[in-house]
Structures are given as C-alpha cells and as structure tokens.
Amino acid sequence: MTAISSANAAIKQAKANNWIWRDTEKFAQKAQEAADKGDNTAAIKLASKAKEQAEDAVKQYEYEKANPRGL
C-alpha cells in the first residue's frame, strides 16, 4: 500500500464518522499532485500528514463519542 492510498483509507474512515478535519483532504490532494509531478519526497510527507490527521480525527471522534459534553 502506498503512502497516498494509506492516507485515502484513513480519510475514508474519518469521513464514515462524518468527522474529518478541515485540511486533511487538502494534504492528500497535494500529495497526489506532488506524486504526479514525480516529487516522491513531498508526496510521502504530505500523504503522511493527511493520514496522521485522519487517524487523529477518528481518535477524537471516538473520544467525543465516549465522553459526551453537554452544553
């Protein structure tokens, strides 16, 4: 699995929870653009950032779900 496909899988999971961070998909898109240009170093860096954000969004969703805060 490539860095970009790993990021996209993590994004898919975050979106399934309807809990995706604002810039996550932008990082994935920029990673794909960098890969298309042959800049693998930038592509991997951006894809890793997107994956990390998506995974953190899922963790945040699970935490918020387990620890509801009333207003």
CHARMM internal coordinates of N, CA and C (Angstrom, degrees):
IC EDIT
DIST 1 N 1 CA 1.4601
DIST 1 CA 1 C 1.5287
ANGL 1 N 1 CA 1 C 108.40
DIST 1 C 2 N 1.3098
ANGL 1 CA 1 C 2 N 116.16
DIHE 1 N 1 CA 1 C 2 N 130.63
DIST 2 N 2 CA 1.4645
ANGL 1 C 2 N 2 CA 120.04
DIHE 1 CA 1 C 2 N 2 CA 179.49
DIST 2 CA 2 C 1.5247
ANGL 2 N 2 CA 2 C 110.65
DIHE 1 C 2 N 2 CA 2 C -78.43
DIST 2 C 3 N 1.3251
ANGL 2 CA 2 C 3 N 115.39
DIHE 2 N 2 CA 2 C 3 N 166.54
DIST 3 N 3 CA 1.4645
ANGL 2 C 3 N 3 CA 120.22
DIHE 2 CA 2 C 3 N 3 CA 178.76
DIST 3 CA 3 C 1.5266
ANGL 3 N 3 CA 3 C 110.77
DIHE 2 C 3 N 3 CA 3 C -60.64
DIST 3 C 4 N 1.3150
ANGL 3 CA 3 C 4 N 116.53
DIHE 3 N 3 CA 3 C 4 N -39.01
DIST 4 N 4 CA 1.4694
ANGL 3 C 4 N 4 CA 120.21
DIHE 3 CA 3 C 4 N 4 CA -178.80
DIST 4 CA 4 C 1.5200
ANGL 4 N 4 CA 4 C 110.70
DIHE 3 C 4 N 4 CA 4 C -69.32
DIST 4 C 5 N 1.3168
ANGL 4 CA 4 C 5 N 117.70
DIHE 4 N 4 CA 4 C 5 N -42.82
DIST 5 N 5 CA 1.4676
ANGL 4 C 5 N 5 CA 118.93
DIHE 4 CA 4 C 5 N 5 CA 179.41
DIST 5 CA 5 C 1.5244
ANGL 5 N 5 CA 5 C 110.97
DIHE 4 C 5 N 5 CA 5 C -68.09
DIST 5 C 6 N 1.3361
ANGL 5 CA 5 C 6 N 117.62
DIHE 5 N 5 CA 5 C 6 N -33.06
DIST 6 N 6 CA 1.4678
ANGL 5 C 6 N 6 CA 120.42
DIHE 5 CA 5 C 6 N 6 CA 175.35
DIST 6 CA 6 C 1.5241
ANGL 6 N 6 CA 6 C 110.52
DIHE 5 C 6 N 6 CA 6 C -64.74
DIST 6 C 7 N 1.3305
ANGL 6 CA 6 C 7 N 115.74
DIHE 6 N 6 CA 6 C 7 N -41.79
DIST 7 N 7 CA 1.4633
ANGL 6 C 7 N 7 CA 120.12
DIHE 6 CA 6 C 7 N 7 CA 178.05
DIST 7 CA 7 C 1.5221
ANGL 7 N 7 CA 7 C 110.46
DIHE 6 C 7 N 7 CA 7 C -63.97
DIST 7 C 8 N 1.3252
ANGL 7 CA 7 C 8 N 116.69
DIHE 7 N 7 CA 7 C 8 N -43.62
DIST 8 N 8 CA 1.4643
ANGL 7 C 8 N 8 CA 120.03
DIHE 7 CA 7 C 8 N 8 CA -179.96
DIST 8 CA 8 C 1.5245
ANGL 8 N 8 CA 8 C 111.91
DIHE 7 C 8 N 8 CA 8 C -64.24
DIST 8 C 9 N 1.3239
ANGL 8 CA 8 C 9 N 117.56
DIHE 8 N 8 CA 8 C 9 N -35.43
DIST 9 N 9 CA 1.4676
ANGL 8 C 9 N 9 CA 120.65
DIHE 8 CA 8 C 9 N 9 CA 177.16
DIST 9 CA 9 C 1.5257
ANGL 9 N 9 CA 9 C 110.48
DIHE 8 C 9 N 9 CA 9 C -66.19
DIST 9 C 10 N 1.3289
ANGL 9 CA 9 C 10 N 116.86
DIHE 9 N 9 CA 9 C 10 N -41.42
DIST 10 N 10 CA 1.4632
ANGL 9 C 10 N 10 CA 120.69
DIHE 9 CA 9 C 10 N 10 CA 178.41
DIST 10 CA 10 C 1.5290
ANGL 10 N 10 CA 10 C 110.67
DIHE 9 C 10 N 10 CA 10 C -66.41
DIST 10 C 11 N 1.3252
ANGL 10 CA 10 C 11 N 116.53
DIHE 10 N 10 CA 10 C 11 N -39.01
DIST 11 N 11 CA 1.4664
ANGL 10 C 11 N 11 CA 121.02
DIHE 10 CA 10 C 11 N 11 CA 177.92
DIST 11 CA 11 C 1.5246
ANGL 11 N 11 CA 11 C 110.03
DIHE 10 C 11 N 11 CA 11 C -63.99
DIST 11 C 12 N 1.3092
ANGL 11 CA 11 C 12 N 116.45
DIHE 11 N 11 CA 11 C 12 N -41.23
DIST 12 N 12 CA 1.4649
ANGL 11 C 12 N 12 CA 120.44
DIHE 11 CA 11 C 12 N 12 CA 178.94
DIST 12 CA 12 C 1.5282
ANGL 12 N 12 CA 12 C 110.78
DIHE 11 C 12 N 12 CA 12 C -59.21
DIST 12 C 13 N 1.3278
ANGL 12 CA 12 C 13 N 116.37
DIHE 12 N 12 CA 12 C 13 N -41.08
DIST 13 N 13 CA 1.4637
ANGL 12 C 13 N 13 CA 120.37
DIHE 12 CA 12 C 13 N 13 CA 179.04
DIST 13 CA 13 C 1.5286
ANGL 13 N 13 CA 13 C 110.68
DIHE 12 C 13 N 13 CA 13 C -65.92
DIST 13 C 14 N 1.3266
ANGL 13 CA 13 C 14 N 117.03
DIHE 13 N 13 CA 13 C 14 N -43.54
DIST 14 N 14 CA 1.4646
ANGL 13 C 14 N 14 CA 120.26
DIHE 13 CA 13 C 14 N 14 CA 179.24
DIST 14 CA 14 C 1.5257
ANGL 14 N 14 CA 14 C 110.84
DIHE 13 C 14 N 14 CA 14 C -63.57
DIST 14 C 15 N 1.3290
ANGL 14 CA 14 C 15 N 116.63
DIHE 14 N 14 CA 14 C 15 N -41.39
DIST 15 N 15 CA 1.4641
ANGL 14 C 15 N 15 CA 120.23
DIHE 14 CA 14 C 15 N 15 CA 179.58
DIST 15 CA 15 C 1.5274
ANGL 15 N 15 CA 15 C 111.53
DIHE 14 C 15 N 15 CA 15 C -67.65
DIST 15 C 16 N 1.3191
ANGL 15 CA 15 C 16 N 117.16
DIHE 15 N 15 CA 15 C 16 N -29.94
DIST 16 N 16 CA 1.4654
ANGL 15 C 16 N 16 CA 120.45
DIHE 15 CA 15 C 16 N 16 CA 177.85
DIST 16 CA 16 C 1.5266
ANGL 16 N 16 CA 16 C 110.35
DIHE 15 C 16 N 16 CA 16 C -63.17
DIST 16 C 17 N 1.3327
ANGL 16 CA 16 C 17 N 116.04
DIHE 16 N 16 CA 16 C 17 N -28.79
DIST 17 N 17 CA 1.4656
ANGL 16 C 17 N 17 CA 121.11
DIHE 16 CA 16 C 17 N 17 CA 176.66
DIST 17 CA 17 C 1.5235
ANGL 17 N 17 CA 17 C 111.42
DIHE 16 C 17 N 17 CA 17 C -87.20
DIST 17 C 18 N 1.3403
ANGL 17 CA 17 C 18 N 116.42
DIHE 17 N 17 CA 17 C 18 N -3.42
DIST 18 N 18 CA 1.4603
ANGL 17 C 18 N 18 CA 121.83
DIHE 17 CA 17 C 18 N 18 CA -173.84
DIST 18 CA 18 C 1.5291
ANGL 18 N 18 CA 18 C 110.19
DIHE 17 C 18 N 18 CA 18 C 57.73
DIST 18 C 19 N 1.3350
ANGL 18 CA 18 C 19 N 114.69
DIHE 18 N 18 CA 18 C 19 N 40.88
DIST 19 N 19 CA 1.4609
ANGL 18 C 19 N 19 CA 120.89
DIHE 18 CA 18 C 19 N 19 CA -175.32
DIST 19 CA 19 C 1.5215
ANGL 19 N 19 CA 19 C 108.20
DIHE 18 C 19 N 19 CA 19 C -141.49
DIST 19 C 20 N 1.3255
ANGL 19 CA 19 C 20 N 116.30
DIHE 19 N 19 CA 19 C 20 N 75.44
DIST 20 N 20 CA 1.4645
ANGL 19 C 20 N 20 CA 121.49
DIHE 19 CA 19 C 20 N 20 CA -178.27
DIST 20 CA 20 C 1.5204
ANGL 20 N 20 CA 20 C 108.65
DIHE 19 C 20 N 20 CA 20 C -116.63
DIST 20 C 21 N 1.3019
ANGL 20 CA 20 C 21 N 116.39
DIHE 20 N 20 CA 20 C 21 N 138.30
DIST 21 N 21 CA 1.4561
ANGL 20 C 21 N 21 CA 119.97
DIHE 20 CA 20 C 21 N 21 CA 179.84
DIST 21 CA 21 C 1.5232
ANGL 21 N 21 CA 21 C 110.71
DIHE 20 C 21 N 21 CA 21 C -75.14
DIST 21 C 22 N 1.3078
ANGL 21 CA 21 C 22 N 115.88
DIHE 21 N 21 CA 21 C 22 N 157.30
DIST 22 N 22 CA 1.4624
ANGL 21 C 22 N 22 CA 123.37
DIHE 21 CA 21 C 22 N 22 CA -171.42
DIST 22 CA 22 C 1.5344
ANGL 22 N 22 CA 22 C 114.21
DIHE 21 C 22 N 22 CA 22 C -55.94
DIST 22 C 23 N 1.3098
ANGL 22 CA 22 C 23 N 118.46
DIHE 22 N 22 CA 22 C 23 N -46.82
DIST 23 N 23 CA 1.4651
ANGL 22 C 23 N 23 CA 120.81
DIHE 22 CA 22 C 23 N 23 CA -171.57
DIST 23 CA 23 C 1.5212
ANGL 23 N 23 CA 23 C 114.59
DIHE 22 C 23 N 23 CA 23 C -97.95
DIST 23 C 24 N 1.3037
ANGL 23 CA 23 C 24 N 118.10
DIHE 23 N 23 CA 23 C 24 N -3.50
DIST 24 N 24 CA 1.4624
ANGL 23 C 24 N 24 CA 121.10
DIHE 23 CA 23 C 24 N 24 CA -173.69
DIST 24 CA 24 C 1.5255
ANGL 24 N 24 CA 24 C 112.61
DIHE 23 C 24 N 24 CA 24 C -56.60
DIST 24 C 25 N 1.3055
ANGL 24 CA 24 C 25 N 117.00
DIHE 24 N 24 CA 24 C 25 N -49.91
DIST 25 N 25 CA 1.4658
ANGL 24 C 25 N 25 CA 120.10
DIHE 24 CA 24 C 25 N 25 CA -178.73
DIST 25 CA 25 C 1.5307
ANGL 25 N 25 CA 25 C 111.74
DIHE 24 C 25 N 25 CA 25 C -68.12
DIST 25 C 26 N 1.3303
ANGL 25 CA 25 C 26 N 117.32
DIHE 25 N 25 CA 25 C 26 N -29.00
DIST 26 N 26 CA 1.4654
ANGL 25 C 26 N 26 CA 120.49
DIHE 25 CA 25 C 26 N 26 CA 176.29
DIST 26 CA 26 C 1.5276
ANGL 26 N 26 CA 26 C 110.13
DIHE 25 C 26 N 26 CA 26 C -64.30
DIST 26 C 27 N 1.3436
ANGL 26 CA 26 C 27 N 116.75
DIHE 26 N 26 CA 26 C 27 N -41.67
DIST 27 N 27 CA 1.4612
ANGL 26 C 27 N 27 CA 120.16
DIHE 26 CA 26 C 27 N 27 CA 178.00
DIST 27 CA 27 C 1.5246
ANGL 27 N 27 CA 27 C 110.72
DIHE 26 C 27 N 27 CA 27 C -62.94
DIST 27 C 28 N 1.3152
ANGL 27 CA 27 C 28 N 117.25
DIHE 27 N 27 CA 27 C 28 N -41.23
DIST 28 N 28 CA 1.4700
ANGL 27 C 28 N 28 CA 120.91
DIHE 27 CA 27 C 28 N 28 CA 179.18
DIST 28 CA 28 C 1.5278
ANGL 28 N 28 CA 28 C 110.59
DIHE 27 C 28 N 28 CA 28 C -64.41
DIST 28 C 29 N 1.3197
ANGL 28 CA 28 C 29 N 116.79
DIHE 28 N 28 CA 28 C 29 N -41.00
DIST 29 N 29 CA 1.4676
ANGL 28 C 29 N 29 CA 120.58
DIHE 28 CA 28 C 29 N 29 CA 179.21
DIST 29 CA 29 C 1.5291
ANGL 29 N 29 CA 29 C 110.56
DIHE 28 C 29 N 29 CA 29 C -64.78
DIST 29 C 30 N 1.3315
ANGL 29 CA 29 C 30 N 116.53
DIHE 29 N 29 CA 29 C 30 N -43.63
DIST 30 N 30 CA 1.4606
ANGL 29 C 30 N 30 CA 120.03
DIHE 29 CA 29 C 30 N 30 CA 179.13
DIST 30 CA 30 C 1.5280
ANGL 30 N 30 CA 30 C 110.82
DIHE 29 C 30 N 30 CA 30 C -66.26
DIST 30 C 31 N 1.3323
ANGL 30 CA 30 C 31 N 116.98
DIHE 30 N 30 CA 30 C 31 N -32.60
DIST 31 N 31 CA 1.4664
ANGL 30 C 31 N 31 CA 120.59
DIHE 30 CA 30 C 31 N 31 CA 176.35
DIST 31 CA 31 C 1.5200
ANGL 31 N 31 CA 31 C 110.24
DIHE 30 C 31 N 31 CA 31 C -63.78
DIST 31 C 32 N 1.3167
ANGL 31 CA 31 C 32 N 116.71
DIHE 31 N 31 CA 31 C 32 N -43.09
DIST 32 N 32 CA 1.4655
ANGL 31 C 32 N 32 CA 120.36
DIHE 31 CA 31 C 32 N 32 CA 179.25
DIST 32 CA 32 C 1.5277
ANGL 32 N 32 CA 32 C 110.65
DIHE 31 C 32 N 32 CA 32 C -65.47
DIST 32 C 33 N 1.3285
ANGL 32 CA 32 C 33 N 116.35
DIHE 32 N 32 CA 32 C 33 N -40.66
DIST 33 N 33 CA 1.4617
ANGL 32 C 33 N 33 CA 120.21
DIHE 32 CA 32 C 33 N 33 CA 178.13
DIST 33 CA 33 C 1.5299
ANGL 33 N 33 CA 33 C 110.94
DIHE 32 C 33 N 33 CA 33 C -62.32
DIST 33 C 34 N 1.3373
ANGL 33 CA 33 C 34 N 116.61
DIHE 33 N 33 CA 33 C 34 N -41.85
DIST 34 N 34 CA 1.4647
ANGL 33 C 34 N 34 CA 120.42
DIHE 33 CA 33 C 34 N 34 CA 178.38
DIST 34 CA 34 C 1.5248
ANGL 34 N 34 CA 34 C 110.66
DIHE 33 C 34 N 34 CA 34 C -64.54
DIST 34 C 35 N 1.3205
ANGL 34 CA 34 C 35 N 116.85
DIHE 34 N 34 CA 34 C 35 N -41.57
DIST 35 N 35 CA 1.4677
ANGL 34 C 35 N 35 CA 120.71
DIHE 34 CA 34 C 35 N 35 CA 178.48
DIST 35 CA 35 C 1.5235
ANGL 35 N 35 CA 35 C 110.63
DIHE 34 C 35 N 35 CA 35 C -63.12
DIST 35 C 36 N 1.3226
ANGL 35 CA 35 C 36 N 116.28
DIHE 35 N 35 CA 35 C 36 N -41.11
DIST 36 N 36 CA 1.4636
ANGL 35 C 36 N 36 CA 120.59
DIHE 35 CA 35 C 36 N 36 CA 179.39
DIST 36 CA 36 C 1.5313
ANGL 36 N 36 CA 36 C 111.69
DIHE 35 C 36 N 36 CA 36 C -62.56
DIST 36 C 37 N 1.3367
ANGL 36 CA 36 C 37 N 116.01
DIHE 36 N 36 CA 36 C 37 N -29.40
DIST 37 N 37 CA 1.4661
ANGL 36 C 37 N 37 CA 120.91
DIHE 36 CA 36 C 37 N 37 CA 179.07
DIST 37 CA 37 C 1.5301
ANGL 37 N 37 CA 37 C 111.72
DIHE 36 C 37 N 37 CA 37 C -87.04
DIST 37 C 38 N 1.3404
ANGL 37 CA 37 C 38 N 116.63
DIHE 37 N 37 CA 37 C 38 N -4.49
DIST 38 N 38 CA 1.4588
ANGL 37 C 38 N 38 CA 120.39
DIHE 37 CA 37 C 38 N 38 CA -179.96
DIST 38 CA 38 C 1.5117
ANGL 38 N 38 CA 38 C 114.71
DIHE 37 C 38 N 38 CA 38 C 88.54
DIST 38 C 39 N 1.3248
ANGL 38 CA 38 C 39 N 117.54
DIHE 38 N 38 CA 38 C 39 N 7.80
DIST 39 N 39 CA 1.4681
ANGL 38 C 39 N 39 CA 121.71
DIHE 38 CA 38 C 39 N 39 CA 179.25
DIST 39 CA 39 C 1.5300
ANGL 39 N 39 CA 39 C 108.76
DIHE 38 C 39 N 39 CA 39 C -91.05
DIST 39 C 40 N 1.3244
ANGL 39 CA 39 C 40 N 115.24
DIHE 39 N 39 CA 39 C 40 N 79.85
DIST 40 N 40 CA 1.4626
ANGL 39 C 40 N 40 CA 120.14
DIHE 39 CA 39 C 40 N 40 CA -174.91
DIST 40 CA 40 C 1.5186
ANGL 40 N 40 CA 40 C 113.07
DIHE 39 C 40 N 40 CA 40 C -66.66
DIST 40 C 41 N 1.3227
ANGL 40 CA 40 C 41 N 117.80
DIHE 40 N 40 CA 40 C 41 N -33.24
DIST 41 N 41 CA 1.4623
ANGL 40 C 41 N 41 CA 120.55
DIHE 40 CA 40 C 41 N 41 CA 179.70
DIST 41 CA 41 C 1.5259
ANGL 41 N 41 CA 41 C 110.34
DIHE 40 C 41 N 41 CA 41 C -62.28
DIST 41 C 42 N 1.3186
ANGL 41 CA 41 C 42 N 116.63
DIHE 41 N 41 CA 41 C 42 N -48.74
DIST 42 N 42 CA 1.4649
ANGL 41 C 42 N 42 CA 120.73
DIHE 41 CA 41 C 42 N 42 CA 178.79
DIST 42 CA 42 C 1.5194
ANGL 42 N 42 CA 42 C 110.51
DIHE 41 C 42 N 42 CA 42 C -65.92
DIST 42 C 43 N 1.3198
ANGL 42 CA 42 C 43 N 116.94
DIHE 42 N 42 CA 42 C 43 N -39.08
DIST 43 N 43 CA 1.4695
ANGL 42 C 43 N 43 CA 120.58
DIHE 42 CA 42 C 43 N 43 CA -179.32
DIST 43 CA 43 C 1.5212
ANGL 43 N 43 CA 43 C 110.78
DIHE 42 C 43 N 43 CA 43 C -61.29
DIST 43 C 44 N 1.3214
ANGL 43 CA 43 C 44 N 116.73
DIHE 43 N 43 CA 43 C 44 N -45.32
DIST 44 N 44 CA 1.4693
ANGL 43 C 44 N 44 CA 120.43
DIHE 43 CA 43 C 44 N 44 CA -179.71
DIST 44 CA 44 C 1.5218
ANGL 44 N 44 CA 44 C 110.59
DIHE 43 C 44 N 44 CA 44 C -65.85
DIST 44 C 45 N 1.3212
ANGL 44 CA 44 C 45 N 116.80
DIHE 44 N 44 CA 44 C 45 N -42.15
DIST 45 N 45 CA 1.4700
ANGL 44 C 45 N 45 CA 120.75
DIHE 44 CA 44 C 45 N 45 CA 179.51
DIST 45 CA 45 C 1.5312
ANGL 45 N 45 CA 45 C 110.93
DIHE 44 C 45 N 45 CA 45 C -61.44
DIST 45 C 46 N 1.3169
ANGL 45 CA 45 C 46 N 116.81
DIHE 45 N 45 CA 45 C 46 N -46.91
DIST 46 N 46 CA 1.4654
ANGL 45 C 46 N 46 CA 121.03
DIHE 45 CA 45 C 46 N 46 CA -179.01
DIST 46 CA 46 C 1.5252
ANGL 46 N 46 CA 46 C 111.70
DIHE 45 C 46 N 46 CA 46 C -68.60
DIST 46 C 47 N 1.3237
ANGL 46 CA 46 C 47 N 116.74
DIHE 46 N 46 CA 46 C 47 N -40.07
DIST 47 N 47 CA 1.4615
ANGL 46 C 47 N 47 CA 120.12
DIHE 46 CA 46 C 47 N 47 CA 178.88
DIST 47 CA 47 C 1.5237
ANGL 47 N 47 CA 47 C 110.64
DIHE 46 C 47 N 47 CA 47 C -65.46
DIST 47 C 48 N 1.3231
ANGL 47 CA 47 C 48 N 116.64
DIHE 47 N 47 CA 47 C 48 N -38.64
DIST 48 N 48 CA 1.4657
ANGL 47 C 48 N 48 CA 120.39
DIHE 47 CA 47 C 48 N 48 CA 178.12
DIST 48 CA 48 C 1.5206
ANGL 48 N 48 CA 48 C 110.80
DIHE 47 C 48 N 48 CA 48 C -63.92
DIST 48 C 49 N 1.3263
ANGL 48 CA 48 C 49 N 116.14
DIHE 48 N 48 CA 48 C 49 N -39.83
DIST 49 N 49 CA 1.4695
ANGL 48 C 49 N 49 CA 120.90
DIHE 48 CA 48 C 49 N 49 CA 177.69
DIST 49 CA 49 C 1.5313
ANGL 49 N 49 CA 49 C 110.18
DIHE 48 C 49 N 49 CA 49 C -63.98
DIST 49 C 50 N 1.3167
ANGL 49 CA 49 C 50 N 116.89
DIHE 49 N 49 CA 49 C 50 N -43.63
DIST 50 N 50 CA 1.4660
ANGL 49 C 50 N 50 CA 120.75
DIHE 49 CA 49 C 50 N 50 CA 179.05
DIST 50 CA 50 C 1.5220
ANGL 50 N 50 CA 50 C 110.71
DIHE 49 C 50 N 50 CA 50 C -63.12
DIST 50 C 51 N 1.3236
ANGL 50 CA 50 C 51 N 116.88
DIHE 50 N 50 CA 50 C 51 N -44.09
DIST 51 N 51 CA 1.4678
ANGL 50 C 51 N 51 CA 120.76
DIHE 50 CA 50 C 51 N 51 CA 179.80
DIST 51 CA 51 C 1.5216
ANGL 51 N 51 CA 51 C 110.71
DIHE 50 C 51 N 51 CA 51 C -63.18
DIST 51 C 52 N 1.3232
ANGL 51 CA 51 C 52 N 116.48
DIHE 51 N 51 CA 51 C 52 N -44.62
DIST 52 N 52 CA 1.4623
ANGL 51 C 52 N 52 CA 120.90
DIHE 51 CA 51 C 52 N 52 CA 179.46
DIST 52 CA 52 C 1.5262
ANGL 52 N 52 CA 52 C 110.75
DIHE 51 C 52 N 52 CA 52 C -59.97
DIST 52 C 53 N 1.3195
ANGL 52 CA 52 C 53 N 116.60
DIHE 52 N 52 CA 52 C 53 N -45.31
DIST 53 N 53 CA 1.4646
ANGL 52 C 53 N 53 CA 119.86
DIHE 52 CA 52 C 53 N 53 CA 179.87
DIST 53 CA 53 C 1.5249
ANGL 53 N 53 CA 53 C 111.30
DIHE 52 C 53 N 53 CA 53 C -64.26
DIST 53 C 54 N 1.3160
ANGL 53 CA 53 C 54 N 117.09
DIHE 53 N 53 CA 53 C 54 N -41.55
DIST 54 N 54 CA 1.4674
ANGL 53 C 54 N 54 CA 120.13
DIHE 53 CA 53 C 54 N 54 CA 180.00
DIST 54 CA 54 C 1.5263
ANGL 54 N 54 CA 54 C 110.68
DIHE 53 C 54 N 54 CA 54 C -64.71
DIST 54 C 55 N 1.3297
ANGL 54 CA 54 C 55 N 116.68
DIHE 54 N 54 CA 54 C 55 N -42.83
DIST 55 N 55 CA 1.4642
ANGL 54 C 55 N 55 CA 120.01
DIHE 54 CA 54 C 55 N 55 CA 178.86
DIST 55 CA 55 C 1.5254
ANGL 55 N 55 CA 55 C 110.82
DIHE 54 C 55 N 55 CA 55 C -65.22
DIST 55 C 56 N 1.3333
ANGL 55 CA 55 C 56 N 116.90
DIHE 55 N 55 CA 55 C 56 N -39.61
DIST 56 N 56 CA 1.4622
ANGL 55 C 56 N 56 CA 120.23
DIHE 55 CA 55 C 56 N 56 CA 177.39
DIST 56 CA 56 C 1.5278
ANGL 56 N 56 CA 56 C 111.25
DIHE 55 C 56 N 56 CA 56 C -66.15
DIST 56 C 57 N 1.3156
ANGL 56 CA 56 C 57 N 117.07
DIHE 56 N 56 CA 56 C 57 N -35.42
DIST 57 N 57 CA 1.4659
ANGL 56 C 57 N 57 CA 120.57
DIHE 56 CA 56 C 57 N 57 CA 177.13
DIST 57 CA 57 C 1.5271
ANGL 57 N 57 CA 57 C 110.53
DIHE 56 C 57 N 57 CA 57 C -63.87
DIST 57 C 58 N 1.3282
ANGL 57 CA 57 C 58 N 116.83
DIHE 57 N 57 CA 57 C 58 N -40.27
DIST 58 N 58 CA 1.4672
ANGL 57 C 58 N 58 CA 120.46
DIHE 57 CA 57 C 58 N 58 CA 177.65
DIST 58 CA 58 C 1.5254
ANGL 58 N 58 CA 58 C 109.72
DIHE 57 C 58 N 58 CA 58 C -64.59
DIST 58 C 59 N 1.3285
ANGL 58 CA 58 C 59 N 116.94
DIHE 58 N 58 CA 58 C 59 N -43.20
DIST 59 N 59 CA 1.4713
ANGL 58 C 59 N 59 CA 120.52
DIHE 58 CA 58 C 59 N 59 CA 177.86
DIST 59 CA 59 C 1.5257
ANGL 59 N 59 CA 59 C 110.63
DIHE 58 C 59 N 59 CA 59 C -61.33
DIST 59 C 60 N 1.3276
ANGL 59 CA 59 C 60 N 116.15
DIHE 59 N 59 CA 59 C 60 N -42.56
DIST 60 N 60 CA 1.4601
ANGL 59 C 60 N 60 CA 120.26
DIHE 59 CA 59 C 60 N 60 CA 178.80
DIST 60 CA 60 C 1.5269
ANGL 60 N 60 CA 60 C 110.35
DIHE 59 C 60 N 60 CA 60 C -63.26
DIST 60 C 61 N 1.3168
ANGL 60 CA 60 C 61 N 116.99
DIHE 60 N 60 CA 60 C 61 N -42.28
DIST 61 N 61 CA 1.4600
ANGL 60 C 61 N 61 CA 121.34
DIHE 60 CA 60 C 61 N 61 CA 178.46
DIST 61 CA 61 C 1.5252
ANGL 61 N 61 CA 61 C 110.39
DIHE 60 C 61 N 61 CA 61 C -59.44
DIST 61 C 62 N 1.3268
ANGL 61 CA 61 C 62 N 116.54
DIHE 61 N 61 CA 61 C 62 N -47.62
DIST 62 N 62 CA 1.4682
ANGL 61 C 62 N 62 CA 120.60
DIHE 61 CA 61 C 62 N 62 CA -179.46
DIST 62 CA 62 C 1.5251
ANGL 62 N 62 CA 62 C 110.89
DIHE 61 C 62 N 62 CA 62 C -62.61
DIST 62 C 63 N 1.3304
ANGL 62 CA 62 C 63 N 117.03
DIHE 62 N 62 CA 62 C 63 N -39.89
DIST 63 N 63 CA 1.4598
ANGL 62 C 63 N 63 CA 120.81
DIHE 62 CA 62 C 63 N 63 CA 178.59
DIST 63 CA 63 C 1.5263
ANGL 63 N 63 CA 63 C 110.88
DIHE 62 C 63 N 63 CA 63 C -64.59
DIST 63 C 64 N 1.3248
ANGL 63 CA 63 C 64 N 116.01
DIHE 63 N 63 CA 63 C 64 N -47.89
DIST 64 N 64 CA 1.4657
ANGL 63 C 64 N 64 CA 120.13
DIHE 63 CA 63 C 64 N 64 CA -179.53
DIST 64 CA 64 C 1.5310
ANGL 64 N 64 CA 64 C 111.08
DIHE 63 C 64 N 64 CA 64 C -62.95
DIST 64 C 65 N 1.3111
ANGL 64 CA 64 C 65 N 116.02
DIHE 64 N 64 CA 64 C 65 N -37.04
DIST 65 N 65 CA 1.4610
ANGL 64 C 65 N 65 CA 120.65
DIHE 64 CA 64 C 65 N 65 CA 178.88
DIST 65 CA 65 C 1.5327
ANGL 65 N 65 CA 65 C 110.89
DIHE 64 C 65 N 65 CA 65 C -65.71
DIST 65 C 66 N 1.3340
ANGL 65 CA 65 C 66 N 116.40
DIHE 65 N 65 CA 65 C 66 N -38.62
DIST 66 N 66 CA 1.4636
ANGL 65 C 66 N 66 CA 121.51
DIHE 65 CA 65 C 66 N 66 CA -178.23
DIST 66 CA 66 C 1.5267
ANGL 66 N 66 CA 66 C 112.56
DIHE 65 C 66 N 66 CA 66 C -80.91
DIST 66 C 67 N 1.3216
ANGL 66 CA 66 C 67 N 116.87
DIHE 66 N 66 CA 66 C 67 N -21.32
DIST 67 N 67 CA 1.4634
ANGL 66 C 67 N 67 CA 121.83
DIHE 66 CA 66 C 67 N 67 CA -176.11
DIST 67 CA 67 C 1.5243
ANGL 67 N 67 CA 67 C 110.31
DIHE 66 C 67 N 67 CA 67 C -129.73
DIST 67 C 68 N 1.3280
ANGL 67 CA 67 C 68 N 117.54
DIHE 67 N 67 CA 67 C 68 N 68.83
DIST 68 N 68 CA 1.4670
ANGL 67 C 68 N 68 CA 119.47
DIHE 67 CA 67 C 68 N 68 CA -177.09
DIST 68 CA 68 C 1.5300
ANGL 68 N 68 CA 68 C 111.40
DIHE 67 C 68 N 68 CA 68 C -63.29
DIST 68 C 69 N 1.3050
ANGL 68 CA 68 C 69 N 113.72
DIHE 68 N 68 CA 68 C 69 N 143.59
DIST 69 N 69 CA 1.4621
ANGL 68 C 69 N 69 CA 120.15
DIHE 68 CA 68 C 69 N 69 CA 178.24
DIST 69 CA 69 C 1.5143
ANGL 69 N 69 CA 69 C 108.23
DIHE 68 C 69 N 69 CA 69 C -116.77
DIST 69 C 70 N 1.2858
ANGL 69 CA 69 C 70 N 116.21
DIHE 69 N 69 CA 69 C 70 N 119.95
DIST 70 N 70 CA 1.4581
ANGL 69 C 70 N 70 CA 119.63
DIHE 69 CA 69 C 70 N 70 CA 177.52
DIST 70 CA 70 C 1.5093
ANGL 70 N 70 CA 70 C 110.81
DIHE 69 C 70 N 70 CA 70 C -83.33
DIST 70 C 71 N 1.3003
ANGL 70 CA 70 C 71 N 115.99
DIHE 70 N 70 CA 70 C 71 N 150.98
DIST 71 N 71 CA 1.4660
ANGL 70 C 71 N 71 CA 120.12
DIHE 70 CA 70 C 71 N 71 CA 177.86
DIST 71 CA 71 C 1.4986
ANGL 71 N 71 CA 71 C 110.77
DIHE 70 C 71 N 71 CA 71 C -95.20
END
COOR INIT
IC SEED 1 N 1 CA 1 C
IC BUILD
